Amino acid sequence: MALTRRRYWAMAVGSLIFRLILIGFSDDLNLGSRPEVATPVTSLRRLAEGYWLRNSSMSPYSGSMYHGSPLLLHVLGPLTIKRVEGLPSHLFCSSIFIIIDFITAMLIRATGQKLMSTNHQRCTNVGDLASLIFLWNPLTLVTCVGSSTSPIDNLMVVLAIFGACSGLPSLAAFGWVIATHLSLYPAILVIPVILLLGYGPDVPPSKLFLLEKSGESGSDYSSDKTCSKQRSKEGSPIHLFSWRPALCFILWSLIWSSYIFFLSFISLKEFGGLSEMMKKSHGFILNVEDLSPNIGVGDSALYLGLLGLFANELAEMRFTFSLLCGYFGISLLSPVMHNLWIWRGTGNANFYFATGIAYASLQTVLIVESETFRLLQTPSLPHENQGAPTVSDSLEDSNREVNEDI
């Protein structure tokens, strides 16, 4: 069934309405107490506690409650103390998170359109598909109404990816710096972001590009091999790494980082300065004090939505049904095991720890299978001329040359 524009917007608006309905039951669901949903770094309740401490002329990092960014205290802090009688608590923050989720979905959609414009072999509108997967993902819904600041982290990560795919180093640097400042983990995205800026969003390998050009010109493989250097000198469109956007990204990252640290210093100059933030925020994430989890379902919700951007490449990936059933089962068993361990006392920590091991195993299988299947999807080359080489021919010839040299 084709996804028309009208059907797409109906499903997108429906996801927002469904979020509003869930907000009405947020107090009954009590998702903010779940350690998988609201971690010590992303908990909105801890942010409200830090905002109260700051208004009481104390450091927001006093004690062991708040471990987030001091900038979030100025953005979300005033909204945490506003209450409307008869309505759920944190109503205003949850409404902001709904808007943020919608913006994130639109950025994912725009990223998919960028990928489709650079790869004409794509047959599925991956932008629409990925954005709907993100909006209707149960993990995204839980994060949005679960008193967690993860939607802001996800928005910044997607903003960095969108900026890299669009060739905008300043925008990519802004998203990456803010995401790293909020939760530290997105720092590992610096390498793929630089590669996206340097090579472009979807560039074929140079060797395959030369083979394709050889097939179109009707020359045999030996002539292509001897003339490959000449082709590069003559200006054939071989995509090499461009250092200019990469260096611009690094420069903008330094500028945005300095600006963020300056704002944080102003916010905390009366409470110990940046050293207090580095110790209680980033230091807490690195040390994992009190064995508290720092990665929640919000992170999983984001990358599961981004997998939709590769729907064409991963259409025939193995173990899809098993992975789906595994995620569904763990999502149901995890709160049950936590309840048996913490509240009822009939279980122990091993019950809850077992669900964590199973979840990590599913993550490993998903990463290995998706990457393996993607590597097997070699772009097809035209074979209009009989002399046009294939990828296997080039590999066999390379092996033959190595054997002759030996």
HUMOHU-V691479 format. One record per residue. RES is the residue in three letters. PHI is phi in whole degrees, 0 to 359 (999 if undefined). OMEGA is omega in radians with two decimals (NA if undefined). D_FIRST is the distance of its C-alpha to the first C-alpha in Angstrom with 1 decimal. Layout:
res=RES phi=PHI omega=OMEGA d_first=D_FIRST
res=RES phi=PHI omega=OMEGA d_first=D_FIRST
//
This chain:
res=MET phi=999 omega=-3.10 d_first=0.0
res=ALA phi=289 omega=-3.14 d_first=3.8
res=LEU phi=265 omega=-3.14 d_first=6.4
res=THR phi=283 omega=-3.13 d_first=9.0
res=ARG phi=297 omega=-3.13 d_first=12.6
res=ARG phi=295 omega=3.13 d_first=13.2
res=ARG phi=293 omega=3.13 d_first=10.6
res=TYR phi=297 omega=-3.10 d_first=12.0
res=TRP phi=292 omega=3.07 d_first=15.5
res=ALA phi=295 omega=3.12 d_first=15.1
res=MET phi=290 omega=3.12 d_first=14.1
res=ALA phi=294 omega=3.11 d_first=16.9
res=VAL phi=294 omega=3.10 d_first=19.4
res=GLY phi=298 omega=3.10 d_first=18.6
res=SER phi=294 omega=3.10 d_first=19.5
res=LEU phi=290 omega=3.10 d_first=22.8
res=ILE phi=295 omega=3.12 d_first=23.6
res=PHE phi=297 omega=3.07 d_first=23.1
res=ARG phi=295 omega=3.11 d_first=25.5
res=LEU phi=298 omega=3.10 d_first=28.0
res=ILE phi=294 omega=3.14 d_first=27.9
res=LEU phi=294 omega=3.12 d_first=28.6
res=ILE phi=299 omega=3.12 d_first=31.5
res=GLY phi=297 omega=3.13 d_first=33.2
res=PHE phi=250 omega=-3.06 d_first=33.5
res=SER phi=296 omega=3.12 d_first=34.3
res=ASP phi=292 omega=3.12 d_first=38.0
res=ASP phi=287 omega=3.13 d_first=37.3
res=LEU phi=290 omega=3.10 d_first=34.8
res=ASN phi=54 omega=-3.12 d_first=37.4
res=LEU phi=288 omega=-3.13 d_first=35.1
res=GLY phi=295 omega=3.11 d_first=37.6
res=SER phi=271 omega=-3.13 d_first=39.9
res=ARG phi=281 omega=-3.12 d_first=37.5
res=PRO phi=293 omega=3.11 d_first=38.7
res=GLU phi=282 omega=-3.07 d_first=35.2
res=VAL phi=271 omega=-3.13 d_first=33.9
res=ALA phi=247 omega=-3.14 d_first=37.0
res=THR phi=278 omega=3.09 d_first=39.1
res=PRO phi=302 omega=3.14 d_first=42.7
res=VAL phi=271 omega=-3.04 d_first=41.5
res=THR phi=250 omega=-3.07 d_first=38.5
res=SER phi=290 omega=3.10 d_first=39.9
res=LEU phi=287 omega=3.09 d_first=40.1
res=ARG phi=293 omega=3.07 d_first=43.0
res=ARG phi=293 omega=3.09 d_first=44.9
res=LEU phi=296 omega=3.09 d_first=44.3
res=ALA phi=298 omega=3.09 d_first=45.8
res=GLU phi=294 omega=3.09 d_first=48.7
res=GLY phi=296 omega=3.11 d_first=49.3
res=TYR phi=292 omega=3.09 d_first=49.2
res=TRP phi=294 omega=3.11 d_first=51.8
res=LEU phi=296 omega=-3.14 d_first=54.0
res=ARG phi=294 omega=3.09 d_first=53.8
res=ASN phi=292 omega=3.10 d_first=54.8
res=SER phi=268 omega=3.12 d_first=57.6
res=SER phi=63 omega=3.04 d_first=59.0
res=MET phi=239 omega=3.12 d_first=58.0
res=SER phi=295 omega=3.11 d_first=55.9
res=PRO phi=296 omega=3.14 d_first=52.2
res=TYR phi=263 omega=3.09 d_first=52.5
res=SER phi=296 omega=-3.10 d_first=55.4
res=GLY phi=76 omega=-3.11 d_first=55.1
res=SER phi=222 omega=-3.08 d_first=51.9
res=MET phi=267 omega=-2.99 d_first=49.3
res=TYR phi=265 omega=3.14 d_first=47.6
res=HIS phi=225 omega=-3.09 d_first=46.4
res=GLY phi=267 omega=-3.12 d_first=44.0
res=SER phi=282 omega=3.07 d_first=44.6
res=PRO phi=292 omega=3.13 d_first=47.3
res=LEU phi=290 omega=3.10 d_first=45.2
res=LEU phi=294 omega=3.11 d_first=42.7
res=LEU phi=296 omega=3.13 d_first=45.7
res=HIS phi=280 omega=-3.08 d_first=46.1
res=VAL phi=274 omega=-3.07 d_first=42.4
res=LEU phi=258 omega=-3.09 d_first=41.4
res=GLY phi=305 omega=-3.14 d_first=44.9
res=PRO phi=299 omega=-3.13 d_first=45.7
res=LEU phi=283 omega=-3.10 d_first=42.5
res=THR phi=286 omega=-3.11 d_first=43.3
res=ILE phi=264 omega=3.12 d_first=46.4
res=LYS phi=276 omega=-3.13 d_first=45.0
res=ARG phi=230 omega=3.03 d_first=44.5
res=VAL phi=241 omega=-3.06 d_first=43.5
res=GLU phi=298 omega=3.14 d_first=45.2
res=GLY phi=88 omega=3.14 d_first=42.8
res=LEU phi=246 omega=-3.10 d_first=39.8
res=PRO phi=298 omega=3.05 d_first=38.7
res=SER phi=290 omega=-3.11 d_first=40.5
res=HIS phi=57 omega=-3.14 d_first=39.1
res=LEU phi=296 omega=-3.08 d_first=37.0
res=PHE phi=291 omega=3.11 d_first=37.4
res=CYS phi=295 omega=3.12 d_first=36.6
res=SER phi=296 omega=3.09 d_first=33.3
res=SER phi=294 omega=3.08 d_first=32.4
res=ILE phi=297 omega=-3.13 d_first=33.1
res=PHE phi=293 omega=3.07 d_first=30.9
res=ILE phi=297 omega=3.10 d_first=27.9
res=ILE phi=296 omega=-3.14 d_first=28.5
res=ILE phi=295 omega=3.09 d_first=29.0
res=ASP phi=299 omega=3.13 d_first=25.7
res=PHE phi=294 omega=3.10 d_first=23.9
res=ILE phi=296 omega=3.10 d_first=25.9
res=THR phi=299 omega=3.12 d_first=25.2
res=ALA phi=297 omega=3.13 d_first=21.4
res=MET phi=292 omega=3.07 d_first=21.9
res=LEU phi=292 omega=3.06 d_first=24.1
res=ILE phi=297 omega=3.11 d_first=21.6
res=ARG phi=297 omega=3.12 d_first=19.0
res=ALA phi=294 omega=3.08 d_first=21.9
res=THR phi=296 omega=3.08 d_first=22.8
res=GLY phi=298 omega=3.09 d_first=19.4
res=GLN phi=293 omega=3.06 d_first=19.7
res=LYS phi=297 omega=3.14 d_first=23.2
res=LEU phi=294 omega=3.13 d_first=22.1
res=MET phi=293 omega=-3.14 d_first=19.6
res=SER phi=289 omega=3.13 d_first=22.4
res=THR phi=264 omega=3.13 d_first=24.7
res=ASN phi=230 omega=-3.06 d_first=22.6
res=HIS phi=282 omega=3.14 d_first=21.0
res=GLN phi=279 omega=-3.12 d_first=19.6
res=ARG phi=288 omega=-3.11 d_first=16.8
res=CYS phi=253 omega=-3.14 d_first=13.4
res=THR phi=254 omega=3.08 d_first=11.4
res=ASN phi=287 omega=-3.01 d_first=12.4
res=VAL phi=292 omega=3.12 d_first=14.4
res=GLY phi=295 omega=3.10 d_first=16.2
res=ASP phi=296 omega=-3.11 d_first=13.6
res=LEU phi=296 omega=-3.10 d_first=12.4
res=ALA phi=295 omega=-3.14 d_first=16.1
res=SER phi=293 omega=3.10 d_first=17.2
res=LEU phi=290 omega=3.06 d_first=14.9
res=ILE phi=299 omega=3.12 d_first=16.0
res=PHE phi=293 omega=-3.08 d_first=19.5
res=LEU phi=290 omega=-3.07 d_first=19.3
res=TRP phi=260 omega=3.09 d_first=18.0
res=ASN phi=296 omega=3.13 d_first=20.0
res=PRO phi=303 omega=3.12 d_first=22.6
res=LEU phi=293 omega=3.08 d_first=25.3
res=THR phi=293 omega=3.12 d_first=24.7
res=LEU phi=297 omega=3.14 d_first=24.9
res=VAL phi=296 omega=-3.13 d_first=28.1
res=THR phi=294 omega=-3.08 d_first=29.6
res=CYS phi=294 omega=-3.07 d_first=29.0
res=VAL phi=256 omega=-3.05 d_first=30.9
res=GLY phi=258 omega=3.08 d_first=33.2
res=SER phi=55 omega=-3.14 d_first=36.0
res=SER phi=229 omega=3.11 d_first=35.2
res=THR phi=270 omega=3.14 d_first=35.5
res=SER phi=301 omega=3.09 d_first=32.9
res=PRO phi=304 omega=3.11 d_first=30.5
res=ILE phi=291 omega=3.09 d_first=33.1
res=ASP phi=300 omega=-3.13 d_first=33.4
res=ASN phi=296 omega=3.12 d_first=29.7
res=LEU phi=298 omega=-3.12 d_first=29.7
res=MET phi=292 omega=3.11 d_first=32.6
res=VAL phi=295 omega=3.13 d_first=31.1
res=VAL phi=294 omega=3.09 d_first=27.9
res=LEU phi=297 omega=3.09 d_first=30.2
res=ALA phi=295 omega=3.13 d_first=32.2
res=ILE phi=293 omega=3.12 d_first=29.2
res=PHE phi=297 omega=3.11 d_first=28.0
res=GLY phi=297 omega=3.12 d_first=31.5
res=ALA phi=292 omega=3.12 d_first=31.9
res=CYS phi=292 omega=-3.13 d_first=28.7
res=SER phi=272 omega=-3.12 d_first=29.9
res=GLY phi=73 omega=-3.14 d_first=33.4
res=LEU phi=246 omega=-3.08 d_first=35.1
res=PRO phi=299 omega=-3.11 d_first=37.7
res=SER phi=294 omega=3.13 d_first=39.1
res=LEU phi=291 omega=3.11 d_first=35.8
res=ALA phi=297 omega=3.13 d_first=35.0
res=ALA phi=293 omega=3.13 d_first=38.5
res=PHE phi=298 omega=3.13 d_first=38.3
res=GLY phi=298 omega=-3.11 d_first=35.2
res=TRP phi=293 omega=-3.12 d_first=36.7
res=VAL phi=294 omega=-3.13 d_first=40.1
res=ILE phi=295 omega=3.13 d_first=39.0
res=ALA phi=297 omega=3.11 d_first=36.7
res=THR phi=293 omega=3.13 d_first=39.6
res=HIS phi=295 omega=-3.07 d_first=42.0
res=LEU phi=283 omega=-3.03 d_first=40.1
res=SER phi=226 omega=3.02 d_first=39.3
res=LEU phi=71 omega=-3.07 d_first=40.8
res=TYR phi=298 omega=3.13 d_first=38.2
res=PRO phi=297 omega=3.09 d_first=36.2
res=ALA phi=300 omega=-3.13 d_first=39.3
res=ILE phi=289 omega=3.13 d_first=38.0
res=LEU phi=280 omega=-3.08 d_first=35.2
res=VAL phi=297 omega=-3.12 d_first=37.9
res=ILE phi=291 omega=3.11 d_first=37.6
res=PRO phi=297 omega=3.11 d_first=33.9
res=VAL phi=294 omega=3.11 d_first=34.2
res=ILE phi=295 omega=3.11 d_first=37.2
res=LEU phi=295 omega=3.09 d_first=35.4
res=LEU phi=297 omega=3.13 d_first=32.5
res=LEU phi=290 omega=-3.07 d_first=35.0
res=GLY phi=282 omega=-3.08 d_first=37.1
res=TYR phi=259 omega=-3.02 d_first=34.7
res=GLY phi=100 omega=-3.03 d_first=31.7
res=PRO phi=291 omega=-3.06 d_first=28.1
res=ASP phi=208 omega=-3.08 d_first=27.1
res=VAL phi=254 omega=3.10 d_first=30.1
res=PRO phi=290 omega=3.09 d_first=30.5
res=PRO phi=302 omega=-3.08 d_first=33.6
res=SER phi=298 omega=-3.10 d_first=36.7
res=LYS phi=294 omega=3.11 d_first=37.6
res=LEU phi=294 omega=3.13 d_first=34.3
res=PHE phi=294 omega=3.09 d_first=34.5
res=LEU phi=295 omega=3.12 d_first=38.0
res=LEU phi=295 omega=3.13 d_first=36.9
res=GLU phi=295 omega=3.11 d_first=34.1
res=LYS phi=296 omega=3.12 d_first=36.8
res=SER phi=295 omega=3.13 d_first=39.1
res=GLY phi=294 omega=-3.13 d_first=36.8
res=GLU phi=290 omega=-3.11 d_first=36.2
res=SER phi=275 omega=3.09 d_first=39.9
res=GLY phi=83 omega=3.13 d_first=40.8
res=SER phi=279 omega=3.12 d_first=43.3
res=ASP phi=277 omega=-3.03 d_first=43.9
res=TYR phi=292 omega=-3.12 d_first=43.4
res=SER phi=294 omega=3.12 d_first=47.1
res=SER phi=292 omega=3.10 d_first=47.4
res=ASP phi=294 omega=-3.14 d_first=44.3
res=LYS phi=293 omega=-3.11 d_first=46.0
res=THR phi=284 omega=-3.07 d_first=49.3
res=CYS phi=254 omega=-3.09 d_first=47.8
res=SER phi=296 omega=3.11 d_first=45.3
res=LYS phi=294 omega=3.13 d_first=47.8
res=GLN phi=295 omega=3.12 d_first=48.6
res=ARG phi=298 omega=-3.14 d_first=44.9
res=SER phi=294 omega=3.12 d_first=44.8
res=LYS phi=287 omega=-3.12 d_first=48.0
res=GLU phi=282 omega=3.07 d_first=46.9
res=GLY phi=92 omega=3.07 d_first=44.0
res=SER phi=294 omega=-3.00 d_first=41.0
res=PRO phi=286 omega=3.04 d_first=37.9
res=ILE phi=271 omega=-3.05 d_first=38.3
res=HIS phi=277 omega=3.07 d_first=36.8
res=LEU phi=260 omega=-3.13 d_first=39.6
res=PHE phi=291 omega=3.13 d_first=39.7
res=SER phi=263 omega=-3.08 d_first=40.7
res=TRP phi=279 omega=-3.07 d_first=43.2
res=ARG phi=297 omega=3.11 d_first=43.3
res=PRO phi=295 omega=3.12 d_first=40.1
res=ALA phi=294 omega=3.11 d_first=41.0
res=LEU phi=292 omega=3.07 d_first=44.4
res=CYS phi=296 omega=3.10 d_first=43.2
res=PHE phi=297 omega=3.13 d_first=40.9
res=ILE phi=297 omega=3.13 d_first=44.0
res=LEU phi=296 omega=3.13 d_first=46.1
res=TRP phi=294 omega=3.09 d_first=43.7
res=SER phi=296 omega=3.09 d_first=43.3
res=LEU phi=295 omega=-3.14 d_first=47.1
res=ILE phi=294 omega=-3.13 d_first=47.2
res=TRP phi=294 omega=3.12 d_first=44.6
res=SER phi=296 omega=3.11 d_first=46.1
res=SER phi=298 omega=3.14 d_first=49.5
res=TYR phi=293 omega=3.13 d_first=48.3
res=ILE phi=294 omega=3.12 d_first=46.6
res=PHE phi=294 omega=3.10 d_first=49.7
res=PHE phi=295 omega=3.10 d_first=51.8
res=LEU phi=295 omega=3.11 d_first=50.0
res=SER phi=294 omega=3.12 d_first=50.1
res=PHE phi=295 omega=3.11 d_first=53.8
res=ILE phi=296 omega=-3.12 d_first=54.5
res=SER phi=291 omega=-3.04 d_first=52.6
res=LEU phi=246 omega=-3.07 d_first=54.6
res=LYS phi=295 omega=3.12 d_first=57.9
res=GLU phi=268 omega=-3.04 d_first=59.6
res=PHE phi=231 omega=3.07 d_first=58.2
res=GLY phi=106 omega=3.07 d_first=58.9
res=GLY phi=74 omega=-3.06 d_first=56.8
res=LEU phi=290 omega=-3.13 d_first=54.2
res=SER phi=298 omega=3.11 d_first=55.8
res=GLU phi=294 omega=3.13 d_first=54.9
res=MET phi=293 omega=-3.11 d_first=51.2
res=MET phi=296 omega=-3.12 d_first=51.2
res=LYS phi=282 omega=-3.03 d_first=52.8
res=LYS phi=269 omega=-3.13 d_first=50.9
res=SER phi=254 omega=-3.13 d_first=47.4
res=HIS phi=293 omega=3.09 d_first=46.8
res=GLY phi=296 omega=3.10 d_first=49.7
res=PHE phi=295 omega=-3.13 d_first=48.2
res=ILE phi=296 omega=-3.10 d_first=44.8
res=LEU phi=287 omega=-3.10 d_first=46.7
res=ASN phi=275 omega=-3.09 d_first=49.1
res=VAL phi=52 omega=-3.12 d_first=46.7
res=GLU phi=293 omega=3.11 d_first=49.6
res=ASP phi=59 omega=3.14 d_first=49.7
res=LEU phi=55 omega=-3.13 d_first=47.0
res=SER phi=274 omega=3.13 d_first=44.4
res=PRO phi=289 omega=3.12 d_first=40.9
res=ASN phi=244 omega=3.11 d_first=39.8
res=ILE phi=254 omega=-3.09 d_first=36.2
res=GLY phi=249 omega=-3.12 d_first=33.9
res=VAL phi=290 omega=3.10 d_first=30.3
res=GLY phi=298 omega=3.10 d_first=29.6
res=ASP phi=293 omega=3.11 d_first=30.0
res=SER phi=294 omega=3.13 d_first=27.6
res=ALA phi=299 omega=-3.11 d_first=25.0
res=LEU phi=290 omega=-3.04 d_first=25.3
res=TYR phi=287 omega=3.04 d_first=25.0
res=LEU phi=293 omega=3.04 d_first=22.1
res=GLY phi=289 omega=3.13 d_first=20.2
res=LEU phi=291 omega=3.08 d_first=21.6
res=LEU phi=299 omega=3.10 d_first=20.3
res=GLY phi=297 omega=3.09 d_first=16.8
res=LEU phi=292 omega=-3.12 d_first=18.3
res=PHE phi=245 omega=-3.11 d_first=18.7
res=ALA phi=297 omega=-3.14 d_first=15.3
res=ASN phi=290 omega=-3.12 d_first=15.7
res=GLU phi=289 omega=-3.06 d_first=19.3
res=LEU phi=254 omega=-3.07 d_first=18.9
res=ALA phi=296 omega=-3.09 d_first=15.9
res=GLU phi=248 omega=3.12 d_first=18.4
res=MET phi=294 omega=-3.11 d_first=20.9
res=ARG phi=282 omega=3.04 d_first=23.0
res=PHE phi=61 omega=-3.13 d_first=23.7
res=THR phi=296 omega=-3.12 d_first=20.4
res=PHE phi=294 omega=3.13 d_first=20.4
res=SER phi=295 omega=3.11 d_first=24.2
res=LEU phi=295 omega=3.14 d_first=24.0
res=LEU phi=297 omega=3.11 d_first=21.5
res=CYS phi=295 omega=3.12 d_first=23.8
res=GLY phi=295 omega=3.10 d_first=26.8
res=TYR phi=297 omega=-3.14 d_first=25.7
res=PHE phi=295 omega=-3.14 d_first=25.0
res=GLY phi=294 omega=-3.14 d_first=28.3
res=ILE phi=292 omega=3.11 d_first=30.3
res=SER phi=298 omega=3.11 d_first=28.9
res=LEU phi=275 omega=-3.07 d_first=30.3
res=LEU phi=282 omega=-3.06 d_first=33.5
res=SER phi=301 omega=3.10 d_first=34.6
res=PRO phi=295 omega=3.11 d_first=35.6
res=VAL phi=294 omega=3.13 d_first=37.1
res=MET phi=295 omega=3.11 d_first=39.3
res=HIS phi=295 omega=3.12 d_first=40.3
res=ASN phi=293 omega=3.11 d_first=41.4
res=LEU phi=294 omega=-3.09 d_first=43.4
res=TRP phi=278 omega=-2.99 d_first=45.1
res=ILE phi=274 omega=-2.96 d_first=45.9
res=TRP phi=265 omega=-3.07 d_first=46.2
res=ARG phi=276 omega=3.12 d_first=47.0
res=GLY phi=77 omega=3.13 d_first=49.0
res=THR phi=273 omega=3.10 d_first=48.1
res=GLY phi=239 omega=3.09 d_first=46.4
res=ASN phi=228 omega=-3.06 d_first=47.2
res=ALA phi=295 omega=-3.13 d_first=45.8
res=ASN phi=295 omega=3.11 d_first=44.8
res=PHE phi=298 omega=-3.13 d_first=42.1
res=TYR phi=289 omega=3.13 d_first=40.4
res=PHE phi=294 omega=3.13 d_first=41.2
res=ALA phi=295 omega=3.09 d_first=39.5
res=THR phi=294 omega=3.07 d_first=36.1
res=GLY phi=294 omega=3.10 d_first=36.7
res=ILE phi=294 omega=3.12 d_first=37.4
res=ALA phi=297 omega=3.11 d_first=34.3
res=TYR phi=295 omega=3.11 d_first=32.2
res=ALA phi=297 omega=3.10 d_first=34.0
res=SER phi=295 omega=3.09 d_first=33.4
res=LEU phi=297 omega=3.10 d_first=29.6
res=GLN phi=299 omega=-3.13 d_first=29.8
res=THR phi=296 omega=3.13 d_first=31.8
res=VAL phi=297 omega=-3.14 d_first=29.5
res=LEU phi=298 omega=-3.12 d_first=26.5
res=ILE phi=294 omega=-3.09 d_first=28.5
res=VAL phi=295 omega=-3.09 d_first=30.0
res=GLU phi=292 omega=-3.13 d_first=26.9
res=SER phi=294 omega=-3.13 d_first=24.8
res=GLU phi=288 omega=3.11 d_first=27.7
res=THR phi=296 omega=-3.14 d_first=28.6
res=PHE phi=293 omega=3.12 d_first=25.2
res=ARG phi=294 omega=3.13 d_first=25.1
res=LEU phi=292 omega=3.12 d_first=28.5
res=LEU phi=284 omega=-3.13 d_first=27.6
res=GLN phi=276 omega=3.11 d_first=25.0
res=THR phi=282 omega=3.14 d_first=27.6
res=PRO phi=302 omega=-3.14 d_first=26.5
res=SER phi=287 omega=-3.12 d_first=26.9
res=LEU phi=253 omega=-3.13 d_first=29.8
res=PRO phi=293 omega=-3.13 d_first=30.4
res=HIS phi=233 omega=-3.14 d_first=32.8
res=GLU phi=291 omega=3.12 d_first=33.8
res=ASN phi=257 omega=-3.10 d_first=37.4
res=GLN phi=294 omega=-3.11 d_first=39.0
res=GLY phi=277 omega=-3.11 d_first=40.9
res=ALA phi=289 omega=-3.10 d_first=38.0
res=PRO phi=280 omega=3.03 d_first=38.1
res=THR phi=252 omega=3.13 d_first=35.4
res=VAL phi=295 omega=3.13 d_first=35.2
res=SER phi=296 omega=3.10 d_first=36.8
res=ASP phi=298 omega=-3.14 d_first=39.6
res=SER phi=295 omega=3.12 d_first=40.3
res=LEU phi=293 omega=3.11 d_first=40.5
res=GLU phi=296 omega=3.13 d_first=42.8
res=ASP phi=293 omega=3.11 d_first=45.0
res=SER phi=295 omega=3.11 d_first=45.2
res=ASN phi=295 omega=3.13 d_first=46.3
res=ARG phi=295 omega=3.12 d_first=48.8
res=GLU phi=295 omega=3.13 d_first=50.4
res=VAL phi=296 omega=3.14 d_first=50.8
res=ASN phi=295 omega=3.11 d_first=52.5
res=GLU phi=294 omega=3.12 d_first=54.8
res=ASP phi=295 omega=3.13 d_first=55.8
res=ILE phi=291 omega=NA d_first=56.6
//
